[in-house]
Amino acid sequence: GIMLVDDPEDELYITPKECVGEWATYISRVRKDPTVENGIAFWCVSDNLRKGAALNAIQIAEELLNRGVLKPEKKPVVTS
């Protein structure tokens, strides 16, 4: 699962130390990314002995799609 731990007022963020031994991926410091249109920047940590970066990226993308944050890009169908 993906856990959001982001409370800037109380400076509550997750660090790699807190996620050791956990299967979850933790997201913190979610902010608007001024360098990319509609972009976001965030801190993402997990126990990399349990979960690799590729699986982690796919699961985050799936969660963002499920929440409607991301929308699949519609590409034209090319026929020959």
mmCIF file of the N, C-alpha and C atoms, coordinates in Angstrom:
data_MODEL
# 
_entry.id   MODEL 
# 
loop_
_atom_site.group_PDB 
_atom_site.id 
_atom_site.type_symbol 
_atom_site.label_atom_id 
_atom_site.label_alt_id 
_atom_site.label_comp_id 
_atom_site.label_asym_id 
_atom_site.label_entity_id 
_atom_site.label_seq_id 
_atom_site.pdbx_PDB_ins_code 
_atom_site.Cartn_x 
_atom_site.Cartn_y 
_atom_site.Cartn_z 
_atom_site.occupancy 
_atom_site.B_iso_or_equiv 
_atom_site.pdbx_formal_charge 
_atom_site.auth_seq_id 
_atom_site.auth_comp_id 
_atom_site.auth_asym_id 
_atom_site.auth_atom_id 
_atom_site.pdbx_PDB_model_num 
ATOM 1   N N  . GLY A 1 1  ? 0.813  -1.185 0.000   1.00 0.00 ? 1  GLY A N  1 
ATOM 2   C CA . GLY A 1 1  ? 0.000  0.000  0.000   1.00 0.00 ? 1  GLY A CA 1 
ATOM 3   C C  . GLY A 1 1  ? 0.850  1.238  0.000   1.00 0.00 ? 1  GLY A C  1 
ATOM 4   N N  . ILE A 1 2  ? 0.205  2.325  -0.268  1.00 0.00 ? 2  ILE A N  1 
ATOM 5   C CA . ILE A 1 2  ? 0.856  3.628  -0.264  1.00 0.00 ? 2  ILE A CA 1 
ATOM 6   C C  . ILE A 1 2  ? 0.312  4.426  0.904   1.00 0.00 ? 2  ILE A C  1 
ATOM 7   N N  . MET A 1 3  ? 1.217  4.963  1.700   1.00 0.00 ? 3  MET A N  1 
ATOM 8   C CA . MET A 1 3  ? 0.843  5.736  2.880   1.00 0.00 ? 3  MET A CA 1 
ATOM 9   C C  . MET A 1 3  ? 1.313  7.180  2.686   1.00 0.00 ? 3  MET A C  1 
ATOM 10  N N  . LEU A 1 4  ? 0.412  8.127  2.895   1.00 0.00 ? 4  LEU A N  1 
ATOM 11  C CA . LEU A 1 4  ? 0.758  9.537  2.806   1.00 0.00 ? 4  LEU A CA 1 
ATOM 12  C C  . LEU A 1 4  ? 1.016  10.060 4.207   1.00 0.00 ? 4  LEU A C  1 
ATOM 13  N N  . VAL A 1 5  ? 2.230  10.536 4.427   1.00 0.00 ? 5  VAL A N  1 
ATOM 14  C CA . VAL A 1 5  ? 2.610  11.131 5.705   1.00 0.00 ? 5  VAL A CA 1 
ATOM 15  C C  . VAL A 1 5  ? 3.177  12.499 5.377   1.00 0.00 ? 5  VAL A C  1 
ATOM 16  N N  . ASP A 1 6  ? 2.332  13.529 5.482   1.00 0.00 ? 6  ASP A N  1 
ATOM 17  C CA . ASP A 1 6  ? 2.747  14.859 5.054   1.00 0.00 ? 6  ASP A CA 1 
ATOM 18  C C  . ASP A 1 6  ? 2.001  15.904 5.859   1.00 0.00 ? 6  ASP A C  1 
ATOM 19  N N  . ASP A 1 7  ? 2.648  16.447 6.857   1.00 0.00 ? 7  ASP A N  1 
ATOM 20  C CA . ASP A 1 7  ? 2.048  17.481 7.692   1.00 0.00 ? 7  ASP A CA 1 
ATOM 21  C C  . ASP A 1 7  ? 3.073  18.606 7.867   1.00 0.00 ? 7  ASP A C  1 
ATOM 22  N N  . PRO A 1 8  ? 3.133  19.545 6.899   1.00 0.00 ? 8  PRO A N  1 
ATOM 23  C CA . PRO A 1 8  ? 4.147  20.593 6.957   1.00 0.00 ? 8  PRO A CA 1 
ATOM 24  C C  . PRO A 1 8  ? 4.044  21.496 8.182   1.00 0.00 ? 8  PRO A C  1 
ATOM 25  N N  . GLU A 1 9  ? 2.829  21.683 8.707   1.00 0.00 ? 9  GLU A N  1 
ATOM 26  C CA . GLU A 1 9  ? 2.680  22.558 9.873   1.00 0.00 ? 9  GLU A CA 1 
ATOM 27  C C  . GLU A 1 9  ? 3.413  22.005 11.090  1.00 0.00 ? 9  GLU A C  1 
ATOM 28  N N  . ASP A 1 10 ? 3.351  20.695 11.274  1.00 0.00 ? 10 ASP A N  1 
ATOM 29  C CA . ASP A 1 10 ? 4.040  20.064 12.405  1.00 0.00 ? 10 ASP A CA 1 
ATOM 30  C C  . ASP A 1 10 ? 5.373  19.444 11.993  1.00 0.00 ? 10 ASP A C  1 
ATOM 31  N N  . GLU A 1 11 ? 5.816  19.736 10.766  1.00 0.00 ? 11 GLU A N  1 
ATOM 32  C CA . GLU A 1 11 ? 7.052  19.189 10.212  1.00 0.00 ? 11 GLU A CA 1 
ATOM 33  C C  . GLU A 1 11 ? 7.103  17.670 10.364  1.00 0.00 ? 11 GLU A C  1 
ATOM 34  N N  . LEU A 1 12 ? 5.993  17.014 10.015  1.00 0.00 ? 12 LEU A N  1 
ATOM 35  C CA . LEU A 1 12 ? 5.896  15.562 10.094  1.00 0.00 ? 12 LEU A CA 1 
ATOM 36  C C  . LEU A 1 12 ? 6.083  14.971 8.710   1.00 0.00 ? 12 LEU A C  1 
ATOM 37  N N  . TYR A 1 13 ? 7.230  14.333 8.517   1.00 0.00 ? 13 TYR A N  1 
ATOM 38  C CA . TYR A 1 13 ? 7.570  13.692 7.256   1.00 0.00 ? 13 TYR A CA 1 
ATOM 39  C C  . TYR A 1 13 ? 8.147  12.316 7.563   1.00 0.00 ? 13 TYR A C  1 
ATOM 40  N N  . ILE A 1 14 ? 8.048  11.425 6.602   1.00 0.00 ? 14 ILE A N  1 
ATOM 41  C CA . ILE A 1 14 ? 8.608  10.089 6.765   1.00 0.00 ? 14 ILE A CA 1 
ATOM 42  C C  . ILE A 1 14 ? 10.046 10.090 6.225   1.00 0.00 ? 14 ILE A C  1 
ATOM 43  N N  . THR A 1 15 ? 10.892 9.311  6.833   1.00 0.00 ? 15 THR A N  1 
ATOM 44  C CA . THR A 1 15 ? 12.271 9.146  6.356   1.00 0.00 ? 15 THR A CA 1 
ATOM 45  C C  . THR A 1 15 ? 12.536 7.657  6.154   1.00 0.00 ? 15 THR A C  1 
ATOM 46  N N  . PRO A 1 16 ? 13.598 7.306  5.437   1.00 0.00 ? 16 PRO A N  1 
ATOM 47  C CA . PRO A 1 16 ? 13.898 5.891  5.229   1.00 0.00 ? 16 PRO A CA 1 
ATOM 48  C C  . PRO A 1 16 ? 14.027 5.099  6.534   1.00 0.00 ? 16 PRO A C  1 
ATOM 49  N N  . LYS A 1 17 ? 14.486 5.730  7.570   1.00 0.00 ? 17 LYS A N  1 
ATOM 50  C CA . LYS A 1 17 ? 14.668 5.041  8.859   1.00 0.00 ? 17 LYS A CA 1 
ATOM 51  C C  . LYS A 1 17 ? 13.340 4.505  9.408   1.00 0.00 ? 17 LYS A C  1 
ATOM 52  N N  . GLU A 1 18 ? 12.251 5.266  9.236   1.00 0.00 ? 18 GLU A N  1 
ATOM 53  C CA . GLU A 1 18 ? 10.955 4.843  9.767   1.00 0.00 ? 18 GLU A CA 1 
ATOM 54  C C  . GLU A 1 18 ? 10.288 3.733  8.952   1.00 0.00 ? 18 GLU A C  1 
ATOM 55  N N  . CYS A 1 19 ? 10.718 3.510  7.726   1.00 0.00 ? 19 CYS A N  1 
ATOM 56  C CA . CYS A 1 19 ? 10.035 2.517  6.898   1.00 0.00 ? 19 CYS A CA 1 
ATOM 57  C C  . CYS A 1 19 ? 10.763 1.176  6.810   1.00 0.00 ? 19 CYS A C  1 
ATOM 58  N N  . VAL A 1 20 ? 11.852 1.011  7.538   1.00 0.00 ? 20 VAL A N  1 
ATOM 59  C CA . VAL A 1 20 ? 12.589 -0.257 7.518   1.00 0.00 ? 20 VAL A CA 1 
ATOM 60  C C  . VAL A 1 20 ? 11.679 -1.383 7.997   1.00 0.00 ? 20 VAL A C  1 
ATOM 61  N N  . GLY A 1 21 ? 11.638 -2.461 7.219   1.00 0.00 ? 21 GLY A N  1 
ATOM 62  C CA . GLY A 1 21 ? 10.829 -3.620 7.581   1.00 0.00 ? 21 GLY A CA 1 
ATOM 63  C C  . GLY A 1 21 ? 9.379  -3.536 7.150   1.00 0.00 ? 21 GLY A C  1 
ATOM 64  N N  . GLU A 1 22 ? 8.990  -2.442 6.507   1.00 0.00 ? 22 GLU A N  1 
ATOM 65  C CA . GLU A 1 22 ? 7.609  -2.245 6.070   1.00 0.00 ? 22 GLU A CA 1 
ATOM 66  C C  . GLU A 1 22 ? 7.479  -2.571 4.579   1.00 0.00 ? 22 GLU A C  1 
ATOM 67  N N  . TRP A 1 23 ? 6.322  -3.066 4.177   1.00 0.00 ? 23 TRP A N  1 
ATOM 68  C CA . TRP A 1 23 ? 6.045  -3.302 2.762   1.00 0.00 ? 23 TRP A CA 1 
ATOM 69  C C  . TRP A 1 23 ? 5.484  -2.067 2.090   1.00 0.00 ? 23 TRP A C  1 
ATOM 70  N N  . ALA A 1 24 ? 4.951  -1.146 2.850   1.00 0.00 ? 24 ALA A N  1 
ATOM 71  C CA . ALA A 1 24 ? 4.307  0.046  2.284   1.00 0.00 ? 24 ALA A CA 1 
ATOM 72  C C  . ALA A 1 24 ? 5.334  0.989  1.676   1.00 0.00 ? 24 ALA A C  1 
ATOM 73  N N  . THR A 1 25 ? 4.862  1.817  0.769   1.00 0.00 ? 25 THR A N  1 
ATOM 74  C CA . THR A 1 25 ? 5.628  2.933  0.234   1.00 0.00 ? 25 THR A CA 1 
ATOM 75  C C  . THR A 1 25 ? 5.070  4.186  0.881   1.00 0.00 ? 25 THR A C  1 
ATOM 76  N N  . TYR A 1 26 ? 5.948  5.029  1.361   1.00 0.00 ? 26 TYR A N  1 
ATOM 77  C CA . TYR A 1 26 ? 5.526  6.246  2.054   1.00 0.00 ? 26 TYR A CA 1 
ATOM 78  C C  . TYR A 1 26 ? 5.813  7.465  1.186   1.00 0.00 ? 26 TYR A C  1 
ATOM 79  N N  . ILE A 1 27 ? 4.834  8.363  1.121   1.00 0.00 ? 27 ILE A N  1 
ATOM 80  C CA . ILE A 1 27 ? 4.937  9.597  0.350   1.00 0.00 ? 27 ILE A CA 1 
ATOM 81  C C  . ILE A 1 27 ? 4.873  10.769 1.320   1.00 0.00 ? 27 ILE A C  1 
ATOM 82  N N  . SER A 1 28 ? 5.813  11.695 1.178   1.00 0.00 ? 28 SER A N  1 
ATOM 83  C CA . SER A 1 28 ? 5.863  12.895 2.022   1.00 0.00 ? 28 SER A CA 1 
ATOM 84  C C  . SER A 1 28 ? 6.267  14.088 1.171   1.00 0.00 ? 28 SER A C  1 
ATOM 85  N N  . ARG A 1 29 ? 6.167  15.253 1.762   1.00 0.00 ? 29 ARG A N  1 
ATOM 86  C CA . ARG A 1 29 ? 6.604  16.507 1.166   1.00 0.00 ? 29 ARG A CA 1 
ATOM 87  C C  . ARG A 1 29 ? 6.013  16.718 -0.230  1.00 0.00 ? 29 ARG A C  1 
ATOM 88  N N  . VAL A 1 30 ? 4.714  16.500 -0.352  1.00 0.00 ? 30 VAL A N  1 
ATOM 89  C CA . VAL A 1 30 ? 4.031  16.674 -1.634  1.00 0.00 ? 30 VAL A CA 1 
ATOM 90  C C  . VAL A 1 30 ? 3.881  18.178 -1.898  1.00 0.00 ? 30 VAL A C  1 
ATOM 91  N N  . ARG A 1 31 ? 4.421  18.607 -3.029  1.00 0.00 ? 31 ARG A N  1 
ATOM 92  C CA . ARG A 1 31 ? 4.402  20.026 -3.372  1.00 0.00 ? 31 ARG A CA 1 
ATOM 93  C C  . ARG A 1 31 ? 4.158  20.199 -4.866  1.00 0.00 ? 31 ARG A C  1 
ATOM 94  N N  . LYS A 1 32 ? 3.723  21.362 -5.242  1.00 0.00 ? 32 LYS A N  1 
ATOM 95  C CA . LYS A 1 32 ? 3.583  21.723 -6.652  1.00 0.00 ? 32 LYS A CA 1 
ATOM 96  C C  . LYS A 1 32 ? 4.986  21.869 -7.235  1.00 0.00 ? 32 LYS A C  1 
ATOM 97  N N  . ASP A 1 33 ? 5.192  21.329 -8.431  1.00 0.00 ? 33 ASP A N  1 
ATOM 98  C CA . ASP A 1 33 ? 6.484  21.445 -9.110  1.00 0.00 ? 33 ASP A CA 1 
ATOM 99  C C  . ASP A 1 33 ? 6.384  22.578 -10.124 1.00 0.00 ? 33 ASP A C  1 
ATOM 100 N N  . PRO A 1 34 ? 7.031  23.699 -9.866  1.00 0.00 ? 34 PRO A N  1 
ATOM 101 C CA . PRO A 1 34 ? 6.910  24.845 -10.758 1.00 0.00 ? 34 PRO A CA 1 
ATOM 102 C C  . PRO A 1 34 ? 7.630  24.657 -12.088 1.00 0.00 ? 34 PRO A C  1 
ATOM 103 N N  . THR A 1 35 ? 8.422  23.615 -12.229 1.00 0.00 ? 35 THR A N  1 
ATOM 104 C CA . THR A 1 35 ? 9.186  23.408 -13.463 1.00 0.00 ? 35 THR A CA 1 
ATOM 105 C C  . THR A 1 35 ? 8.428  22.613 -14.516 1.00 0.00 ? 35 THR A C  1 
ATOM 106 N N  . VAL A 1 36 ? 7.278  22.021 -14.121 1.00 0.00 ? 36 VAL A N  1 
ATOM 107 C CA . VAL A 1 36 ? 6.511  21.177 -15.033 1.00 0.00 ? 36 VAL A CA 1 
ATOM 108 C C  . VAL A 1 36 ? 5.043  21.557 -14.933 1.00 0.00 ? 36 VAL A C  1 
ATOM 109 N N  . GLU A 1 37 ? 4.397  21.770 -16.087 1.00 0.00 ? 37 GLU A N  1 
ATOM 110 C CA . GLU A 1 37 ? 2.977  22.095 -16.075 1.00 0.00 ? 37 GLU A CA 1 
ATOM 111 C C  . GLU A 1 37 ? 2.207  20.964 -15.407 1.00 0.00 ? 37 GLU A C  1 
ATOM 112 N N  . ASN A 1 38 ? 1.377  21.298 -14.446 1.00 0.00 ? 38 ASN A N  1 
ATOM 113 C CA . ASN A 1 38 ? 0.594  20.328 -13.670 1.00 0.00 ? 38 ASN A CA 1 
ATOM 114 C C  . ASN A 1 38 ? 1.464  19.308 -12.944 1.00 0.00 ? 38 ASN A C  1 
ATOM 115 N N  . GLY A 1 39 ? 2.714  19.669 -12.660 1.00 0.00 ? 39 GLY A N  1 
ATOM 116 C CA . GLY A 1 39 ? 3.641  18.732 -12.027 1.00 0.00 ? 39 GLY A CA 1 
ATOM 117 C C  . GLY A 1 39 ? 3.557  18.758 -10.508 1.00 0.00 ? 39 GLY A C  1 
ATOM 118 N N  . ILE A 1 40 ? 3.953  17.647 -9.917  1.00 0.00 ? 40 ILE A N  1 
ATOM 119 C CA . ILE A 1 40 ? 4.086  17.568 -8.467  1.00 0.00 ? 40 ILE A CA 1 
ATOM 120 C C  . ILE A 1 40 ? 5.463  16.996 -8.147  1.00 0.00 ? 40 ILE A C  1 
ATOM 121 N N  . ALA A 1 41 ? 5.967  17.371 -7.007  1.00 0.00 ? 41 ALA A N  1 
ATOM 122 C CA . ALA A 1 41 ? 7.223  16.830 -6.496  1.00 0.00 ? 41 ALA A CA 1 
ATOM 123 C C  . ALA A 1 41 ? 6.900  16.213 -5.147  1.00 0.00 ? 41 ALA A C  1 
ATOM 124 N N  . PHE A 1 42 ? 7.535  15.106 -4.833  1.00 0.00 ? 42 PHE A N  1 
ATOM 125 C CA . PHE A 1 42 ? 7.279  14.476 -3.542  1.00 0.00 ? 42 PHE A CA 1 
ATOM 126 C C  . PHE A 1 42 ? 8.465  13.621 -3.135  1.00 0.00 ? 42 PHE A C  1 
ATOM 127 N N  . TRP A 1 43 ? 8.529  13.340 -1.846  1.00 0.00 ? 43 TRP A N  1 
ATOM 128 C CA . TRP A 1 43 ? 9.538  12.490 -1.254  1.00 0.00 ? 43 TRP A CA 1 
ATOM 129 C C  . TRP A 1 43 ? 8.924  11.106 -1.143  1.00 0.00 ? 43 TRP A C  1 
ATOM 130 N N  . CYS A 1 44 ? 9.578  10.109 -1.680  1.00 0.00 ? 44 CYS A N  1 
ATOM 131 C CA . CYS A 1 44 ? 9.048  8.748  -1.702  1.00 0.00 ? 44 CYS A CA 1 
ATOM 132 C C  . CYS A 1 44 ? 10.078 7.814  -1.087  1.00 0.00 ? 44 CYS A C  1 
ATOM 133 N N  . VAL A 1 45 ? 9.693  7.086  -0.035  1.00 0.00 ? 45 VAL A N  1 
ATOM 134 C CA . VAL A 1 45 ? 10.625 6.155  0.599   1.00 0.00 ? 45 VAL A CA 1 
ATOM 135 C C  . VAL A 1 45 ? 9.953  4.810  0.836   1.00 0.00 ? 45 VAL A C  1 
ATOM 136 N N  . SER A 1 46 ? 10.763 3.777  0.778   1.00 0.00 ? 46 SER A N  1 
ATOM 137 C CA . SER A 1 46 ? 10.312 2.432  1.128   1.00 0.00 ? 46 SER A CA 1 
ATOM 138 C C  . SER A 1 46 ? 11.536 1.617  1.491   1.00 0.00 ? 46 SER A C  1 
ATOM 139 N N  . ASP A 1 47 ? 11.310 0.448  2.037   1.00 0.00 ? 47 ASP A N  1 
ATOM 140 C CA . ASP A 1 47 ? 12.409 -0.452 2.361   1.00 0.00 ? 47 ASP A CA 1 
ATOM 141 C C  . ASP A 1 47 ? 12.852 -1.095 1.049   1.00 0.00 ? 47 ASP A C  1 
ATOM 142 N N  . ASN A 1 48 ? 13.983 -0.655 0.499   1.00 0.00 ? 48 ASN A N  1 
ATOM 143 C CA . ASN A 1 48 ? 14.386 -1.129 -0.824  1.00 0.00 ? 48 ASN A CA 1 
ATOM 144 C C  . ASN A 1 48 ? 14.880 -2.570 -0.816  1.00 0.00 ? 48 ASN A C  1 
ATOM 145 N N  . LEU A 1 49 ? 15.005 -3.189 0.327   1.00 0.00 ? 49 LEU A N  1 
ATOM 146 C CA . LEU A 1 49 ? 15.295 -4.622 0.366   1.00 0.00 ? 49 LEU A CA 1 
ATOM 147 C C  . LEU A 1 49 ? 14.011 -5.417 0.143   1.00 0.00 ? 49 LEU A C  1 
ATOM 148 N N  . ARG A 1 50 ? 12.876 -4.804 0.417   1.00 0.00 ? 50 ARG A N  1 
ATOM 149 C CA . ARG A 1 50 ? 11.581 -5.461 0.216   1.00 0.00 ? 50 ARG A CA 1 
ATOM 150 C C  . ARG A 1 50 ? 10.959 -5.099 -1.128  1.00 0.00 ? 50 ARG A C  1 
ATOM 151 N N  . LYS A 1 51 ? 11.186 -3.884 -1.576  1.00 0.00 ? 51 LYS A N  1 
ATOM 152 C CA . LYS A 1 51 ? 10.524 -3.409 -2.791  1.00 0.00 ? 51 LYS A CA 1 
ATOM 153 C C  . LYS A 1 51 ? 11.508 -2.595 -3.622  1.00 0.00 ? 51 LYS A C  1 
ATOM 154 N N  . GLY A 1 52 ? 11.667 -2.959 -4.886  1.00 0.00 ? 52 GLY A N  1 
ATOM 155 C CA . GLY A 1 52 ? 12.576 -2.240 -5.771  1.00 0.00 ? 52 GLY A CA 1 
ATOM 156 C C  . GLY A 1 52 ? 11.927 -1.007 -6.369  1.00 0.00 ? 52 GLY A C  1 
ATOM 157 N N  . ALA A 1 53 ? 12.722 -0.182 -6.996  1.00 0.00 ? 53 ALA A N  1 
ATOM 158 C CA . ALA A 1 53 ? 12.257 1.090  -7.542  1.00 0.00 ? 53 ALA A CA 1 
ATOM 159 C C  . ALA A 1 53 ? 11.236 0.903  -8.665  1.00 0.00 ? 53 ALA A C  1 
ATOM 160 N N  . ALA A 1 54 ? 11.412 -0.102 -9.514  1.00 0.00 ? 54 ALA A N  1 
ATOM 161 C CA . ALA A 1 54 ? 10.484 -0.284 -10.640 1.00 0.00 ? 54 ALA A CA 1 
ATOM 162 C C  . ALA A 1 54 ? 9.087  -0.643 -10.145 1.00 0.00 ? 54 ALA A C  1 
ATOM 163 N N  . LEU A 1 55 ? 8.988  -1.613 -9.248  1.00 0.00 ? 55 LEU A N  1 
ATOM 164 C CA . LEU A 1 55 ? 7.683  -1.986 -8.688  1.00 0.00 ? 55 LEU A CA 1 
ATOM 165 C C  . LEU A 1 55 ? 7.070  -0.808 -7.951  1.00 0.00 ? 55 LEU A C  1 
ATOM 166 N N  . ASN A 1 56 ? 7.887  -0.085 -7.218  1.00 0.00 ? 56 ASN A N  1 
ATOM 167 C CA . ASN A 1 56 ? 7.422  1.080  -6.474  1.00 0.00 ? 56 ASN A CA 1 
ATOM 168 C C  . ASN A 1 56 ? 6.816  2.121  -7.416  1.00 0.00 ? 56 ASN A C  1 
ATOM 169 N N  . ALA A 1 57 ? 7.485  2.426  -8.518  1.00 0.00 ? 57 ALA A N  1 
ATOM 170 C CA . ALA A 1 57 ? 6.989  3.421  -9.473  1.00 0.00 ? 57 ALA A CA 1 
ATOM 171 C C  . ALA A 1 57 ? 5.662  2.984  -10.095 1.00 0.00 ? 57 ALA A C  1 
ATOM 172 N N  . ILE A 1 58 ? 5.552  1.708  -10.436 1.00 0.00 ? 58 ILE A N  1 
ATOM 173 C CA . ILE A 1 58 ? 4.313  1.198  -11.026 1.00 0.00 ? 58 ILE A CA 1 
ATOM 174 C C  . ILE A 1 58 ? 3.164  1.299  -10.028 1.00 0.00 ? 58 ILE A C  1 
ATOM 175 N N  . GLN A 1 59 ? 3.401  0.921  -8.788  1.00 0.00 ? 59 GLN A N  1 
ATOM 176 C CA . GLN A 1 59 ? 2.335  0.974  -7.786  1.00 0.00 ? 59 GLN A CA 1 
ATOM 177 C C  . GLN A 1 59 ? 1.907  2.405  -7.494  1.00 0.00 ? 59 GLN A C  1 
ATOM 178 N N  . ILE A 1 60 ? 2.829  3.344  -7.495  1.00 0.00 ? 60 ILE A N  1 
ATOM 179 C CA . ILE A 1 60 ? 2.466  4.751  -7.289  1.00 0.00 ? 60 ILE A CA 1 
ATOM 180 C C  . ILE A 1 60 ? 1.625  5.238  -8.461  1.00 0.00 ? 60 ILE A C  1 
ATOM 181 N N  . ALA A 1 61 ? 2.039  4.916  -9.686  1.00 0.00 ? 61 ALA A N  1 
ATOM 182 C CA . ALA A 1 61 ? 1.275  5.333  -10.871 1.00 0.00 ? 61 ALA A CA 1 
ATOM 183 C C  . ALA A 1 61 ? -0.132 4.736  -10.846 1.00 0.00 ? 61 ALA A C  1 
ATOM 184 N N  . GLU A 1 62 ? -0.254 3.465  -10.478 1.00 0.00 ? 62 GLU A N  1 
ATOM 185 C CA . GLU A 1 62 ? -1.572 2.828  -10.395 1.00 0.00 ? 62 GLU A CA 1 
ATOM 186 C C  . GLU A 1 62 ? -2.452 3.531  -9.366  1.00 0.00 ? 62 GLU A C  1 
ATOM 187 N N  . GLU A 1 63 ? -1.884 3.873  -8.239  1.00 0.00 ? 63 GLU A N  1 
ATOM 188 C CA . GLU A 1 63 ? -2.647 4.557  -7.192  1.00 0.00 ? 63 GLU A CA 1 
ATOM 189 C C  . GLU A 1 63 ? -3.093 5.939  -7.660  1.00 0.00 ? 63 GLU A C  1 
ATOM 190 N N  . LEU A 1 64 ? -2.211 6.663  -8.335  1.00 0.00 ? 64 LEU A N  1 
ATOM 191 C CA . LEU A 1 64 ? -2.579 7.982  -8.854  1.00 0.00 ? 64 LEU A CA 1 
ATOM 192 C C  . LEU A 1 64 ? -3.672 7.874  -9.909  1.00 0.00 ? 64 LEU A C  1 
ATOM 193 N N  . LEU A 1 65 ? -3.632 6.843  -10.746 1.00 0.00 ? 65 LEU A N  1 
ATOM 194 C CA . LEU A 1 65 ? -4.703 6.610  -11.717 1.00 0.00 ? 65 LEU A CA 1 
ATOM 195 C C  . LEU A 1 65 ? -6.015 6.299  -11.012 1.00 0.00 ? 65 LEU A C  1 
ATOM 196 N N  . ASN A 1 66 ? -5.965 5.428  -10.000 1.00 0.00 ? 66 ASN A N  1 
ATOM 197 C CA . ASN A 1 66 ? -7.173 5.058  -9.256  1.00 0.00 ? 66 ASN A CA 1 
ATOM 198 C C  . ASN A 1 66 ? -7.808 6.248  -8.553  1.00 0.00 ? 66 ASN A C  1 
ATOM 199 N N  . ARG A 1 67 ? -6.991 7.182  -8.084  1.00 0.00 ? 67 ARG A N  1 
ATOM 200 C CA . ARG A 1 67 ? -7.509 8.364  -7.391  1.00 0.00 ? 67 ARG A CA 1 
ATOM 201 C C  . ARG A 1 67 ? -7.896 9.481  -8.352  1.00 0.00 ? 67 ARG A C  1 
ATOM 202 N N  . GLY A 1 68 ? -7.654 9.277  -9.651  1.00 0.00 ? 68 GLY A N  1 
ATOM 203 C CA . GLY A 1 68 ? -8.007 10.291 -10.636 1.00 0.00 ? 68 GLY A CA 1 
ATOM 204 C C  . GLY A 1 68 ? -7.025 11.433 -10.733 1.00 0.00 ? 68 GLY A C  1 
ATOM 205 N N  . VAL A 1 69 ? -5.878 11.311 -10.072 1.00 0.00 ? 69 VAL A N  1 
ATOM 206 C CA . VAL A 1 69 ? -4.863 12.358 -10.127 1.00 0.00 ? 69 VAL A CA 1 
ATOM 207 C C  . VAL A 1 69 ? -4.197 12.357 -11.506 1.00 0.00 ? 69 VAL A C  1 
ATOM 208 N N  . LEU A 1 70 ? -3.955 11.168 -12.036 1.00 0.00 ? 70 LEU A N  1 
ATOM 209 C CA . LEU A 1 70 ? -3.425 11.012 -13.387 1.00 0.00 ? 70 LEU A CA 1 
ATOM 210 C C  . LEU A 1 70 ? -4.516 10.479 -14.289 1.00 0.00 ? 70 LEU A C  1 
ATOM 211 N N  . LYS A 1 71 ? -4.460 10.862 -15.530 1.00 0.00 ? 71 LYS A N  1 
ATOM 212 C CA . LYS A 1 71 ? -5.397 10.337 -16.522 1.00 0.00 ? 71 LYS A CA 1 
ATOM 213 C C  . LYS A 1 71 ? -4.576 9.711  -17.639 1.00 0.00 ? 71 LYS A C  1 
ATOM 214 N N  . PRO A 1 72 ? -4.992 8.541  -18.128 1.00 0.00 ? 72 PRO A N  1 
ATOM 215 C CA . PRO A 1 72 ? -4.245 7.900  -19.223 1.00 0.00 ? 72 PRO A CA 1 
ATOM 216 C C  . PRO A 1 72 ? -4.218 8.805  -20.448 1.00 0.00 ? 72 PRO A C  1 
ATOM 217 N N  . GLU A 1 73 ? -3.077 8.839  -21.106 1.00 0.00 ? 73 GLU A N  1 
ATOM 218 C CA . GLU A 1 73 ? -2.938 9.637  -22.317 1.00 0.00 ? 73 GLU A CA 1 
ATOM 219 C C  . GLU A 1 73 ? -3.595 8.895  -23.469 1.00 0.00 ? 73 GLU A C  1 
ATOM 220 N N  . LYS A 1 74 ? -4.440 9.616  -24.212 1.00 0.00 ? 74 LYS A N  1 
ATOM 221 C CA . LYS A 1 74 ? -5.099 9.012  -25.360 1.00 0.00 ? 74 LYS A CA 1 
ATOM 222 C C  . LYS A 1 74 ? -4.227 9.234  -26.591 1.00 0.00 ? 74 LYS A C  1 
ATOM 223 N N  . LYS A 1 75 ? -3.778 8.147  -27.179 1.00 0.00 ? 75 LYS A N  1 
ATOM 224 C CA . LYS A 1 75 ? -2.964 8.230  -28.377 1.00 0.00 ? 75 LYS A CA 1 
ATOM 225 C C  . LYS A 1 75 ? -3.798 7.821  -29.565 1.00 0.00 ? 75 LYS A C  1 
ATOM 226 N N  . PRO A 1 76 ? -3.563 8.444  -30.731 1.00 0.00 ? 76 PRO A N  1 
ATOM 227 C CA . PRO A 1 76 ? -4.328 8.065  -31.915 1.00 0.00 ? 76 PRO A CA 1 
ATOM 228 C C  . PRO A 1 76 ? -4.000 6.628  -32.338 1.00 0.00 ? 76 PRO A C  1 
ATOM 229 N N  . VAL A 1 77 ? -5.007 5.955  -32.831 1.00 0.00 ? 77 VAL A N  1 
ATOM 230 C CA . VAL A 1 77 ? -4.813 4.600  -33.334 1.00 0.00 ? 77 VAL A CA 1 
ATOM 231 C C  . VAL A 1 77 ? -4.281 4.690  -34.754 1.00 0.00 ? 77 VAL A C  1 
ATOM 232 N N  . VAL A 1 78 ? -3.147 4.040  -34.988 1.00 0.00 ? 78 VAL A N  1 
ATOM 233 C CA . VAL A 1 78 ? -2.519 4.074  -36.306 1.00 0.00 ? 78 VAL A CA 1 
ATOM 234 C C  . VAL A 1 78 ? -2.784 2.734  -36.994 1.00 0.00 ? 78 VAL A C  1 
ATOM 235 N N  . THR A 1 79 ? -3.374 2.794  -38.165 1.00 0.00 ? 79 THR A N  1 
ATOM 236 C CA . THR A 1 79 ? -3.605 1.578  -38.945 1.00 0.00 ? 79 THR A CA 1 
ATOM 237 C C  . THR A 1 79 ? -2.840 1.675  -40.252 1.00 0.00 ? 79 THR A C  1 
ATOM 238 N N  . SER A 1 80 ? -2.432 0.544  -40.755 1.00 0.00 ? 80 SER A N  1 
ATOM 239 C CA . SER A 1 80 ? -1.664 0.594  -42.007 1.00 0.00 ? 80 SER A CA 1 
ATOM 240 C C  . SER A 1 80 ? -2.436 -0.007 -43.147 1.00 0.00 ? 80 SER A C  1 
# 
